[in-house]
Amino acid sequence: MESRNQIFVANYNQKVMQPMRYDPNLYEQQINYEPNTDYGYEVNYKLYNYFIYFQRKYNQRLGPFIPRI
């Protein structure tokens, strides 16, 4: 989950920085996720599932993986 969260966060933050290209209502603010910080299982689990929900609900892609449950 951690490695996928890093990819998801990086792609999400890139889209936040381009409000003319990506919907600013979907990509409102950056997520501060440091790769060297141990957030523990619970935070990584919640963040990962949020990204899966976000991608499925709004038909977005944040990485090379197909979001599935």
C-alpha angles and dihedrals in degrees: 000000000000094000092048091046089054090054093044093048093048092051092043092051091048089056092048088058092056105058093159091058102035128043107269089204089065098036102043105152141359123266115230103218115157114203093212094054120094104225093174131232098291097055093044091047093051094045092048092050091047090056091048090050092045093051094047097042097047098029093240132147120219098170146358092283124095106236110238137155 
